[in-house]
Amino acid sequence: MALKVELKPGEKVIIGECVVTNHDQRTRLLIDGQVPILREKDIITPQRADSPAKRIYLAVQLMYTSADPRAHHDIYFALVKDLMAAAPSTWPYIEGINNHILSGELYKALKDAKKLIAYEGELINHAKRGTSLRSSRQADRQSA
C-alpha cells in the first residue's frame, strides 16, 4: 500500500537520503516501497540542534535516513554519554531510544527522541524557576 503525502507550497520532505522541496502549489505524492520518509515538521537541521536532546534527535534522524545507520552510532553514543553525565534523569528516555535503535526501529527511536526533547524542556523550565522536577511532581501528587 502506497503512502500518501500532501505537501504545502514550499514544504520539504526527506525521502531516503534526498530532500524534496515542493514548488508553489499543493502537491500530493504517492510513495510505494520501503524508504525512510520525514516531513519538514519532523526534520531538525544542524543549525536548529541547539541543545543536547536536539543533537541526539539529529543523530537518530541521520541514522534513520542513512543507508548505513551504524555510521552515526559513534556520535550518537558520545552525545548520550554527555547527556547522561549532565542529566541522569533522562535515562528512561535514552533507554527507550537505545532499545528502538538496537531493534532496527529507527522511526520509533525518533518519536522517543522527541519525548526526550520535551523532557529536556521541562528540566530547563524547572531550573529557571529554581525548582526540581522531582519535587514539583511530588507536590502535584499531593495536591490531587
N, CA, C and O atoms as a GROMACS GRO file, in nm:
protein
  576
    1MET      N    1   0.084  -0.118   0.000
    1MET     CA    2   0.000   0.000   0.000
    1MET      C    3   0.088   0.124   0.000
    1MET      O    4   0.183   0.135   0.078
    2ALA      N    5   0.057   0.217  -0.087
    2ALA     CA    6   0.137   0.338  -0.101
    2ALA      C    7   0.105   0.437   0.011
    2ALA      O    8  -0.008   0.443   0.060
    3LEU      N    9   0.207   0.514   0.049
    3LEU     CA   10   0.190   0.620   0.148
    3LEU      C   11   0.155   0.747   0.073
    3LEU      O   12   0.222   0.785  -0.023
    4LYS      N   13   0.048   0.814   0.118
    4LYS     CA   14   0.006   0.939   0.056
    4LYS      C   15   0.060   1.054   0.140
    4LYS      O   16   0.033   1.062   0.260
    5VAL      N   17   0.135   1.144   0.076
    5VAL     CA   18   0.192   1.260   0.143
    5VAL      C   19   0.146   1.384   0.068
    5VAL      O   20   0.169   1.397  -0.053
    6GLU      N   21   0.082   1.476   0.140
    6GLU     CA   22   0.044   1.603   0.080
    6GLU      C   23   0.140   1.710   0.129
    6GLU      O   24   0.166   1.722   0.248
    7LEU      N   25   0.191   1.788   0.035
    7LEU     CA   26   0.287   1.893   0.066
    7LEU      C   27   0.228   2.030   0.035
    7LEU      O   28   0.168   2.051  -0.070
    8LYS      N   29   0.248   2.122   0.129
    8LYS     CA   30   0.208   2.260   0.108
    8LYS      C   31   0.311   2.326   0.017
    8LYS      O   32   0.421   2.274   0.000
    9PRO      N   33   0.277   2.441  -0.042
    9PRO     CA   34   0.376   2.512  -0.123
    9PRO      C   35   0.502   2.542  -0.041
    9PRO      O   36   0.494   2.596   0.069
   10GLY      N   37   0.617   2.507  -0.095
   10GLY     CA   38   0.745   2.531  -0.030
   10GLY      C   39   0.783   2.430   0.076
   10GLY      O   40   0.894   2.437   0.129
   11GLU      N   41   0.694   2.337   0.110
   11GLU     CA   42   0.725   2.238   0.215
   11GLU      C   43   0.826   2.136   0.164
   11GLU      O   44   0.832   2.103   0.046
   12LYS      N   45   0.907   2.087   0.259
   12LYS     CA   46   1.011   1.989   0.227
   12LYS      C   47   0.978   1.855   0.289
   12LYS      O   48   0.906   1.846   0.389
   13VAL      N   49   1.030   1.752   0.228
   13VAL     CA   50   1.018   1.616   0.280
   13VAL      C   51   1.148   1.543   0.246
   13VAL      O   52   1.204   1.560   0.137
   14ILE      N   53   1.194   1.461   0.339
   14ILE     CA   54   1.309   1.376   0.310
   14ILE      C   55   1.256   1.241   0.268
   14ILE      O   56   1.174   1.181   0.338
   15ILE      N   57   1.302   1.194   0.154
   15ILE     CA   58   1.268   1.061   0.105
   15ILE      C   59   1.400   0.990   0.082
   15ILE      O   60   1.475   1.023  -0.010
   16GLY      N   61   1.428   0.891   0.168
   16GLY     CA   62   1.559   0.825   0.164
   16GLY      C   63   1.665   0.924   0.206
   16GLY      O   64   1.657   0.982   0.314
   17GLU      N   65   1.763   0.944   0.122
   17GLU     CA   66   1.869   1.039   0.152
   17GLU      C   67   1.855   1.168   0.072
   17GLU      O   68   1.949   1.247   0.063
   18CYS      N   69   1.736   1.189   0.013
   18CYS     CA   70   1.711   1.306  -0.071
   18CYS      C   71   1.613   1.401  -0.004
   18CYS      O   72   1.518   1.358   0.062
   19VAL      N   73   1.635   1.530  -0.022
   19VAL     CA   74   1.540   1.631   0.023
   19VAL      C   75   1.459   1.674  -0.098
   19VAL      O   76   1.515   1.716  -0.200
   20VAL      N   77   1.328   1.664  -0.087
   20VAL     CA   78   1.238   1.705  -0.194
   20VAL      C   79   1.166   1.830  -0.146
   20VAL      O   80   1.107   1.831  -0.038
   21THR      N   81   1.171   1.938  -0.226
   21THR     CA   82   1.103   2.062  -0.192
   21THR      C   83   0.990   2.085  -0.290
   21THR      O   84   1.011   2.086  -0.411
   22ASN      N   85   0.870   2.102  -0.237
   22ASN     CA   86   0.755   2.131  -0.320
   22ASN      C   87   0.768   2.273  -0.375
   22ASN      O   88   0.822   2.362  -0.309
   23HIS      N   89   0.718   2.293  -0.496
   23HIS     CA   90   0.729   2.424  -0.559
   23HIS      C   91   0.622   2.518  -0.505
   23HIS      O   92   0.620   2.543  -0.384
   24ASP      N   93   0.533   2.568  -0.587
   24ASP     CA   94   0.443   2.675  -0.545
   24ASP      C   95   0.296   2.634  -0.531
   24ASP      O   96   0.211   2.719  -0.505
   25GLN      N   97   0.265   2.505  -0.549
   25GLN     CA   98   0.128   2.460  -0.536
   25GLN      C   99   0.122   2.338  -0.444
   25GLN      O  100   0.220   2.265  -0.430
   26ARG      N  101   0.008   2.319  -0.382
   26ARG     CA  102  -0.014   2.200  -0.300
   26ARG      C  103   0.004   2.078  -0.390
   26ARG      O  104  -0.043   2.076  -0.504
   27THR      N  105   0.073   1.976  -0.338
   27THR     CA  106   0.106   1.858  -0.417
   27THR      C  107   0.077   1.732  -0.336
   27THR      O  108   0.096   1.730  -0.214
   28ARG      N  109   0.032   1.630  -0.403
   28ARG     CA  110   0.009   1.501  -0.339
   28ARG      C  111   0.104   1.399  -0.404
   28ARG      O  112   0.107   1.383  -0.526
   29LEU      N  113   0.180   1.332  -0.318
   29LEU     CA  114   0.271   1.227  -0.365
   29LEU      C  115   0.221   1.093  -0.315
   29LEU      O  116   0.175   1.082  -0.201
   30LEU      N  117   0.231   0.991  -0.397
   30LEU     CA  118   0.206   0.854  -0.354
   30LEU      C  119   0.341   0.783  -0.359
   30LEU      O  120   0.403   0.773  -0.465
   31ILE      N  121   0.384   0.735  -0.245
   31ILE     CA  122   0.516   0.673  -0.235
   31ILE      C  123   0.497   0.526  -0.204
   31ILE      O  124   0.439   0.489  -0.102
   32ASP      N  125   0.545   0.443  -0.293
   32ASP     CA  126   0.530   0.298  -0.279
   32ASP      C  127   0.669   0.238  -0.262
   32ASP      O  128   0.758   0.262  -0.344
   33GLY      N  129   0.687   0.160  -0.157
   33GLY     CA  130   0.815   0.096  -0.134
   33GLY      C  131   0.862   0.122   0.008
   33GLY      O  132   0.798   0.194   0.084
   34GLN      N  133   0.974   0.064   0.041
   34GLN     CA  134   1.034   0.077   0.174
   34GLN      C  135   1.147   0.178   0.169
   34GLN      O  136   1.257   0.149   0.122
   35VAL      N  137   1.118   0.298   0.217
   35VAL     CA  138   1.219   0.404   0.220
   35VAL      C  139   1.186   0.496   0.338
   35VAL      O  140   1.069   0.521   0.365
   36PRO      N  141   1.288   0.546   0.408
   36PRO     CA  142   1.260   0.639   0.517
   36PRO      C  143   1.203   0.771   0.462
   36PRO      O  144   1.252   0.825   0.363
   37ILE      N  145   1.100   0.820   0.530
   37ILE     CA  146   1.034   0.944   0.490
   37ILE      C  147   1.016   1.031   0.614
   37ILE      O  148   0.970   0.984   0.718
   38LEU      N  149   1.053   1.158   0.603
   38LEU     CA  150   1.034   1.254   0.712
   38LEU      C  151   0.976   1.382   0.655
   38LEU      O  152   1.030   1.440   0.560
   39ARG      N  153   0.865   1.426   0.714
   39ARG     CA  154   0.807   1.555   0.676
   39ARG      C  155   0.890   1.667   0.738
   39ARG      O  156   0.964   1.645   0.835
   40GLU      N  157   0.878   1.785   0.683
   40GLU     CA  158   0.956   1.901   0.729
   40GLU      C  159   0.938   1.926   0.878
   40GLU      O  160   1.036   1.961   0.946
   41LYS      N  161   0.819   1.909   0.932
   41LYS     CA  162   0.795   1.935   1.075
   41LYS      C  163   0.873   1.839   1.164
   41LYS      O  164   0.894   1.868   1.282
   42ASP      N  165   0.916   1.726   1.111
   42ASP     CA  166   0.991   1.627   1.188
   42ASP      C  167   1.142   1.632   1.160
   42ASP      O  168   1.218   1.554   1.218
   43ILE      N  169   1.184   1.722   1.074
   43ILE     CA  170   1.325   1.734   1.038
   43ILE      C  171   1.391   1.839   1.126
   43ILE      O  172   1.338   1.948   1.145
   44ILE      N  173   1.507   1.805   1.178
   44ILE     CA  174   1.586   1.904   1.251
   44ILE      C  175   1.718   1.922   1.176
   44ILE      O  176   1.782   1.825   1.136
   45THR      N  177   1.756   2.046   1.158
   45THR     CA  178   1.882   2.076   1.088
   45THR      C  179   1.993   2.092   1.190
   45THR      O  180   1.966   2.114   1.308
   46PRO      N  181   2.117   2.082   1.147
   46PRO     CA  182   2.228   2.105   1.241
   46PRO      C  183   2.220   2.243   1.308
   46PRO      O  184   2.259   2.258   1.424
   47GLN      N  185   2.170   2.343   1.236
   47GLN     CA  186   2.160   2.477   1.294
   47GLN      C  187   2.054   2.482   1.404
   47GLN      O  188   2.070   2.558   1.500
   48ARG      N  189   1.949   2.402   1.393
   48ARG     CA  190   1.842   2.401   1.494
   48ARG      C  191   1.871   2.304   1.608
   48ARG      O  192   1.800   2.306   1.709
   49ALA      N  193   1.972   2.222   1.595
   49ALA     CA  194   2.009   2.126   1.700
   49ALA      C  195   2.092   2.198   1.805
   49ALA      O  196   2.213   2.177   1.817
   50ASP      N  197   2.025   2.284   1.883
   50ASP     CA  198   2.093   2.374   1.975
   50ASP      C  199   2.086   2.331   2.122
   50ASP      O  200   2.106   2.412   2.212
   51SER      N  201   2.058   2.205   2.144
   51SER     CA  202   2.057   2.152   2.281
   51SER      C  203   2.102   2.006   2.276
   51SER      O  204   2.100   1.946   2.168
   52PRO      N  205   2.142   1.949   2.388
   52PRO     CA  206   2.187   1.809   2.386
   52PRO      C  207   2.080   1.713   2.332
   52PRO      O  208   2.112   1.624   2.253
   53ALA      N  209   1.955   1.728   2.375
   53ALA     CA  210   1.850   1.637   2.328
   53ALA      C  211   1.824   1.655   2.178
   53ALA      O  212   1.798   1.557   2.108
   54LYS      N  213   1.830   1.778   2.129
   54LYS     CA  214   1.810   1.801   1.986
   54LYS      C  215   1.925   1.744   1.904
   54LYS      O  216   1.903   1.697   1.792
   55ARG      N  217   2.046   1.747   1.958
   55ARG     CA  218   2.160   1.686   1.887
   55ARG      C  219   2.144   1.534   1.883
   55ARG      O  220   2.182   1.470   1.785
   56ILE      N  221   2.089   1.476   1.990
   56ILE     CA  222   2.062   1.332   1.989
   56ILE      C  223   1.955   1.301   1.884
   56ILE      O  224   1.968   1.204   1.809
   57TYR      N  225   1.851   1.382   1.878
   57TYR     CA  226   1.747   1.364   1.775
   57TYR      C  227   1.810   1.370   1.636
   57TYR      O  228   1.780   1.286   1.550
   58LEU      N  229   1.898   1.467   1.614
   58LEU     CA  230   1.964   1.480   1.483
   58LEU      C  231   2.044   1.355   1.450
   58LEU      O  232   2.041   1.308   1.336
   59ALA      N  233   2.116   1.301   1.548
   59ALA     CA  234   2.194   1.179   1.524
   59ALA      C  235   2.102   1.062   1.488
   59ALA      O  236   2.133   0.984   1.398
   60VAL      N  237   1.989   1.051   1.557
   60VAL     CA  238   1.893   0.943   1.525
   60VAL      C  239   1.832   0.968   1.388
   60VAL      O  240   1.811   0.874   1.311
   61GLN      N  241   1.802   1.093   1.357
   61GLN     CA  242   1.749   1.128   1.224
   61GLN      C  243   1.846   1.085   1.114
   61GLN      O  244   1.805   1.031   1.012
   62LEU      N  245   1.975   1.111   1.136
   62LEU     CA  246   2.076   1.071   1.038
   62LEU      C  247   2.082   0.919   1.024
   62LEU      O  248   2.099   0.867   0.913
   63MET      N  249   2.067   0.847   1.136
   63MET     CA  250   2.062   0.700   1.130
   63MET      C  251   1.942   0.656   1.047
   63MET      O  252   1.953   0.569   0.961
   64TYR      N  253   1.826   0.717   1.074
   64TYR     CA  254   1.702   0.679   1.008
   64TYR      C  255   1.709   0.699   0.857
   64TYR      O  256   1.661   0.616   0.781
   65THR      N  257   1.769   0.808   0.814
   65THR     CA  258   1.771   0.839   0.671
   65THR      C  259   1.892   0.781   0.598
   65THR      O  260   1.899   0.788   0.475
   66SER      N  261   1.986   0.725   0.671
   66SER     CA  262   2.111   0.677   0.612
   66SER      C  263   2.099   0.533   0.560
   66SER      O  264   2.026   0.451   0.614
   67ALA      N  265   2.173   0.507   0.455
   67ALA     CA  266   2.182   0.370   0.404
   67ALA      C  267   2.259   0.282   0.504
   67ALA      O  268   2.237   0.161   0.509
   68ASP      N  269   2.348   0.342   0.582
   68ASP     CA  270   2.425   0.270   0.684
   68ASP      C  271   2.411   0.341   0.818
   68ASP      O  272   2.493   0.425   0.853
   69PRO      N  273   2.306   0.307   0.895
   69PRO     CA  274   2.283   0.374   1.023
   69PRO      C  275   2.401   0.363   1.119
   69PRO      O  276   2.423   0.453   1.200
   70ARG      N  277   2.477   0.254   1.111
   70ARG     CA  278   2.591   0.235   1.202
   70ARG      C  279   2.696   0.344   1.188
   70ARG      O  280   2.775   0.366   1.280
   71ALA      N  281   2.698   0.410   1.075
   71ALA     CA  282   2.796   0.516   1.053
   71ALA      C  283   2.776   0.632   1.151
   71ALA      O  284   2.867   0.713   1.170
   72HIS      N  285   2.659   0.641   1.211
   72HIS     CA  286   2.627   0.751   1.303
   72HIS      C  287   2.623   0.707   1.449
   72HIS      O  288   2.593   0.788   1.537
   73HIS      N  289   2.652   0.581   1.476
   73HIS     CA  290   2.645   0.530   1.613
   73HIS      C  291   2.746   0.596   1.706
   73HIS      O  292   2.712   0.630   1.819
   74ASP      N  293   2.867   0.616   1.661
   74ASP     CA  294   2.971   0.674   1.748
   74ASP      C  295   2.931   0.811   1.801
   74ASP      O  296   2.943   0.838   1.920
   75ILE      N  297   2.883   0.898   1.711
   75ILE     CA  298   2.845   1.032   1.754
   75ILE      C  299   2.722   1.024   1.845
   75ILE      O  300   2.713   1.096   1.945
   76TYR      N  301   2.627   0.936   1.812
   76TYR     CA  302   2.508   0.920   1.896
   76TYR      C  303   2.548   0.880   2.038
   76TYR      O  304   2.503   0.943   2.134
   77PHE      N  305   2.631   0.777   2.052
   77PHE     CA  306   2.665   0.729   2.185
   77PHE      C  307   2.751   0.830   2.262
   77PHE      O  308   2.743   0.835   2.385
   78ALA      N  309   2.832   0.909   2.193
   78ALA     CA  310   2.908   1.016   2.260
   78ALA      C  311   2.812   1.123   2.313
   78ALA      O  312   2.831   1.174   2.424
   79LEU      N  313   2.712   1.158   2.234
   79LEU     CA  314   2.613   1.256   2.278
   79LEU      C  315   2.532   1.205   2.397
   79LEU      O  316   2.505   1.279   2.491
   80VAL      N  317   2.496   1.077   2.392
   80VAL     CA  318   2.421   1.016   2.503
   80VAL      C  319   2.504   1.017   2.630
   80VAL      O  320   2.455   1.048   2.739
   81LYS      N  321   2.630   0.982   2.617
   81LYS     CA  322   2.720   0.981   2.734
   81LYS      C  323   2.726   1.119   2.798
   81LYS      O  324   2.719   1.130   2.921
   82ASP      N  325   2.740   1.223   2.718
   82ASP     CA  326   2.746   1.359   2.770
   82ASP      C  327   2.615   1.399   2.838
   82ASP      O  328   2.617   1.460   2.945
   83LEU      N  329   2.503   1.364   2.777
   83LEU     CA  330   2.374   1.399   2.836
   83LEU      C  331   2.351   1.325   2.966
   83LEU      O  332   2.301   1.382   3.062
   84MET      N  333   2.388   1.199   2.971
   84MET     CA  334   2.370   1.120   3.093
   84MET      C  335   2.455   1.176   3.207
   84MET      O  336   2.413   1.173   3.323
   85ALA      N  337   2.572   1.225   3.175
   85ALA     CA  338   2.657   1.284   3.280
   85ALA      C  339   2.594   1.413   3.333
   85ALA      O  340   2.605   1.443   3.452
   86ALA      N  341   2.530   1.489   3.246
   86ALA     CA  342   2.471   1.617   3.287
   86ALA      C  343   2.332   1.601   3.348
   86ALA      O  344   2.295   1.675   3.439
   87ALA      N  345   2.256   1.503   3.298
   87ALA     CA  346   2.117   1.487   3.344
   87ALA      C  347   2.081   1.340   3.351
   87ALA      O  348   2.017   1.287   3.260
   88PRO      N  349   2.120   1.272   3.459
   88PRO     CA  350   2.093   1.128   3.472
   88PRO      C  351   1.944   1.092   3.467
   88PRO      O  352   1.908   0.979   3.433
   89SER      N  353   1.857   1.188   3.499
   89SER     CA  354   1.712   1.159   3.498
   89SER      C  355   1.658   1.136   3.357
   89SER      O  356   1.543   1.096   3.342
   90THR      N  357   1.740   1.160   3.255
   90THR     CA  358   1.696   1.136   3.117
   90THR      C  359   1.708   0.988   3.079
   90THR      O  360   1.669   0.950   2.969
   91TRP      N  361   1.763   0.906   3.169
   91TRP     CA  362   1.788   0.765   3.136
   91TRP      C  363   1.667   0.691   3.079
   91TRP      O  364   1.684   0.621   2.980
   92PRO      N  365   1.547   0.700   3.135
   92PRO     CA  366   1.435   0.625   3.077
   92PRO      C  367   1.410   0.659   2.929
   92PRO      O  368   1.373   0.572   2.851
   93TYR      N  369   1.430   0.784   2.893
   93TYR     CA  370   1.411   0.824   2.753
   93TYR      C  371   1.523   0.767   2.666
   93TYR      O  372   1.498   0.715   2.557
   94ILE      N  373   1.645   0.777   2.715
   94ILE     CA  374   1.761   0.723   2.642
   94ILE      C  375   1.746   0.573   2.625
   94ILE      O  376   1.774   0.519   2.518
   95GLU      N  377   1.703   0.505   2.730
   95GLU     CA  378   1.686   0.360   2.724
   95GLU      C  379   1.586   0.321   2.614
   95GLU      O  380   1.609   0.227   2.539
   96GLY      N  381   1.476   0.395   2.606
   96GLY     CA  382   1.377   0.367   2.502
   96GLY      C  383   1.434   0.388   2.363
   96GLY      O  384   1.414   0.306   2.273
   97ILE      N  385   1.506   0.498   2.345
   97ILE     CA  386   1.568   0.526   2.214
   97ILE      C  387   1.668   0.415   2.180
   97ILE      O  388   1.667   0.364   2.068
   98ASN      N  389   1.753   0.379   2.276
   98ASN     CA  390   1.852   0.274   2.253
   98ASN      C  391   1.786   0.143   2.212
   98ASN      O  392   1.830   0.077   2.117
   99ASN      N  393   1.679   0.104   2.282
   99ASN     CA  394   1.610  -0.022   2.250
   99ASN      C  395   1.556  -0.021   2.108
   99ASN      O  396   1.564  -0.122   2.038
  100HIS      N  397   1.500   0.092   2.066
  100HIS     CA  398   1.450   0.101   1.929
  100HIS      C  399   1.563   0.095   1.827
  100HIS      O  400   1.549   0.032   1.722
  101ILE      N  401   1.674   0.160   1.858
  101ILE     CA  402   1.789   0.156   1.766
  101ILE      C  403   1.840   0.013   1.752
  101ILE      O  404   1.864  -0.035   1.642
  102LEU      N  405   1.855  -0.055   1.866
  102LEU     CA  406   1.906  -0.192   1.864
  102LEU      C  407   1.814  -0.288   1.790
  102LEU      O  408   1.860  -0.387   1.732
  103SER      N  409   1.683  -0.260   1.793
  103SER     CA  410   1.589  -0.349   1.724
  103SER      C  411   1.561  -0.302   1.581
  103SER      O  412   1.477  -0.360   1.512
  104GLY      N  413   1.631  -0.198   1.536
  104GLY     CA  414   1.616  -0.151   1.398
  104GLY      C  415   1.490  -0.068   1.375
  104GLY      O  416   1.452  -0.046   1.260
  105GLU      N  417   1.426  -0.022   1.482
  105GLU     CA  418   1.304   0.059   1.470
  105GLU      C  419   1.340   0.207   1.483
  105GLU      O  420   1.311   0.271   1.584
  106LEU      N  421   1.404   0.258   1.380
  106LEU     CA  422   1.460   0.393   1.389
  106LEU      C  423   1.354   0.502   1.388
  106LEU      O  424   1.375   0.608   1.447
  107TYR      N  425   1.240   0.480   1.323
  107TYR     CA  426   1.135   0.580   1.329
  107TYR      C  427   1.079   0.591   1.470
  107TYR      O  428   1.050   0.701   1.518
  108LYS      N  429   1.064   0.478   1.537
  108LYS     CA  430   1.018   0.478   1.676
  108LYS      C  431   1.123   0.545   1.766
  108LYS      O  432   1.088   0.612   1.863
  109ALA      N  433   1.250   0.526   1.734
  109ALA     CA  434   1.357   0.592   1.810
  109ALA      C  435   1.344   0.744   1.795
  109ALA      O  436   1.365   0.818   1.891
  110LEU      N  437   1.310   0.790   1.675
  110LEU     CA  438   1.289   0.933   1.653
  110LEU      C  439   1.173   0.985   1.738
  110LEU      O  440   1.183   1.093   1.796
  111LYS      N  441   1.065   0.909   1.744
  111LYS     CA  442   0.949   0.951   1.824
  111LYS      C  443   0.988   0.962   1.972
  111LYS      O  444   0.947   1.056   2.040
  112ASP      N  445   1.068   0.867   2.021
  112ASP     CA  446   1.114   0.874   2.160
  112ASP      C  447   1.213   0.989   2.180
  112ASP      O  448   1.218   1.048   2.288
  113ALA      N  449   1.290   1.021   2.077
  113ALA     CA  450   1.383   1.134   2.087
  113ALA      C  451   1.304   1.266   2.099
  113ALA      O  452   1.350   1.360   2.163
  114LYS      N  453   1.187   1.272   2.036
  114LYS     CA  454   1.101   1.390   2.053
  114LYS      C  455   1.055   1.402   2.198
  114LYS      O  456   1.046   1.512   2.252
  115LYS      N  457   1.025   1.289   2.261
  115LYS     CA  458   0.986   1.290   2.402
  115LYS      C  459   1.102   1.337   2.488
  115LYS      O  460   1.082   1.408   2.587
  116LEU      N  461   1.224   1.298   2.451
  116LEU     CA  462   1.343   1.344   2.524
  116LEU      C  463   1.358   1.495   2.513
  116LEU      O  464   1.391   1.561   2.612
  117ILE      N  465   1.334   1.550   2.396
  117ILE     CA  466   1.341   1.695   2.377
  117ILE      C  467   1.239   1.766   2.467
  117ILE      O  468   1.269   1.868   2.529
  118ALA      N  469   1.118   1.710   2.473
  118ALA     CA  470   1.014   1.770   2.559
  118ALA      C  471   1.056   1.763   2.706
  118ALA      O  472   1.038   1.860   2.780
  119TYR      N  473   1.112   1.650   2.748
  119TYR     CA  474   1.156   1.636   2.887
  119TYR      C  475   1.269   1.734   2.917
  119TYR      O  476   1.272   1.795   3.024
  120GLU      N  477   1.361   1.749   2.824
  120GLU     CA  478   1.470   1.845   2.840
  120GLU      C  479   1.413   1.985   2.860
  120GLU      O  480   1.463   2.062   2.943
  121GLY      N  481   1.310   2.018   2.786
  121GLY     CA  482   1.245   2.148   2.802
  121GLY      C  483   1.186   2.165   2.941
  121GLY      O  484   1.196   2.272   3.001
  122GLU      N  485   1.126   2.057   2.994
  122GLU     CA  486   1.074   2.061   3.131
  122GLU      C  487   1.186   2.086   3.231
  122GLU      O  488   1.172   2.167   3.322
  123LEU      N  489   1.297   2.015   3.213
  123LEU     CA  490   1.411   2.033   3.304
  123LEU      C  491   1.461   2.176   3.302
  123LEU      O  492   1.490   2.234   3.407
  124ILE      N  493   1.471   2.232   3.184
  124ILE     CA  494   1.520   2.370   3.171
  124ILE      C  495   1.423   2.468   3.236
  124ILE      O  496   1.465   2.560   3.306
  125ASN      N  497   1.294   2.448   3.213
  125ASN     CA  498   1.193   2.537   3.274
  125ASN      C  499   1.197   2.530   3.426
  125ASN      O  500   1.187   2.632   3.494
  126HIS      N  501   1.210   2.410   3.481
  126HIS     CA  502   1.217   2.395   3.626
  126HIS      C  503   1.346   2.456   3.681
  126HIS      O  504   1.345   2.515   3.789
  127ALA      N  505   1.454   2.443   3.608
  127ALA     CA  506   1.580   2.503   3.653
  127ALA      C  507   1.569   2.656   3.654
  127ALA      O  508   1.622   2.721   3.744
  128LYS      N  509   1.501   2.711   3.555
  128LYS     CA  510   1.483   2.857   3.551
  128LYS      C  511   1.398   2.905   3.668
  128LYS      O  512   1.420   3.015   3.720
  129ARG      N  513   1.302   2.823   3.709
  129ARG     CA  514   1.216   2.860   3.823
  129ARG      C  515   1.282   2.828   3.955
  129ARG      O  516   1.235   2.872   4.060
  130GLY      N  517   1.392   2.752   3.952
  130GLY     CA  518   1.463   2.718   4.074
  130GLY      C  519   1.402   2.604   4.151
  130GLY      O  520   1.426   2.589   4.270
  131THR      N  521   1.321   2.521   4.084
  131THR     CA  522   1.261   2.405   4.149
  131THR      C  523   1.308   2.279   4.080
  131THR      O  524   1.344   2.280   3.962
  132SER      N  525   1.310   2.170   4.154
  132SER     CA  526   1.347   2.043   4.091
  132SER      C  527   1.223   1.979   4.032
  132SER      O  528   1.113   1.998   4.083
  133LEU      N  529   1.240   1.907   3.927
  133LEU     CA  530   1.128   1.840   3.861
  133LEU      C  531   1.066   1.738   3.954
  133LEU      O  532   0.944   1.724   3.959
  134ARG      N  533   1.149   1.666   4.027
  134ARG     CA  534   1.101   1.562   4.117
  134ARG      C  535   1.012   1.620   4.226
  134ARG      O  536   0.903   1.569   4.251
  135SER      N  537   1.056   1.728   4.292
  135SER     CA  538   0.976   1.787   4.400
  135SER      C  539   0.848   1.848   4.344
  135SER      O  540   0.744   1.847   4.411
  136SER      N  541   0.853   1.901   4.222
  136SER     CA  542   0.734   1.958   4.160
  136SER      C  543   0.631   1.849   4.133
  136SER      O  544   0.512   1.870   4.156
  137ARG      N  545   0.675   1.734   4.085
  137ARG     CA  546   0.582   1.623   4.060
  137ARG      C  547   0.523   1.570   4.190
  137ARG      O  548   0.405   1.535   4.194
  138GLN      N  549   0.603   1.564   4.296
  138GLN     CA  550   0.551   1.520   4.426
  138GLN      C  551   0.447   1.618   4.476
  138GLN      O  552   0.345   1.576   4.532
  139ALA      N  553   0.468   1.746   4.459
  139ALA     CA  554   0.372   1.846   4.501
  139ALA      C  555   0.242   1.832   4.420
  139ALA      O  556   0.133   1.851   4.474
  140ASP      N  557   0.255   1.800   4.291
  140ASP     CA  558   0.136   1.779   4.209
  140ASP      C  559   0.055   1.661   4.261
  140ASP      O  560  -0.068   1.668   4.266
  141ARG      N  561   0.122   1.553   4.300
  141ARG     CA  562   0.052   1.434   4.352
  141ARG      C  563  -0.018   1.464   4.484
  141ARG      O  564  -0.128   1.416   4.508
  142GLN      N  565   0.046   1.543   4.568
  142GLN     CA  566  -0.012   1.572   4.699
  142GLN      C  567  -0.133   1.664   4.688
  142GLN      O  568  -0.225   1.654   4.769
  143SER      N  569  -0.134   1.751   4.588
  143SER     CA  570  -0.247   1.841   4.572
  143SER      C  571  -0.364   1.775   4.502
  143SER      O  572  -0.475   1.829   4.503
  144ALA      N  573  -0.343   1.660   4.441
  144ALA     CA  574  -0.450   1.592   4.366
  144ALA      C  575  -0.538   1.509   4.456
  144ALA      O  576  -0.633   1.445   4.409
   0.00000   0.00000   0.00000
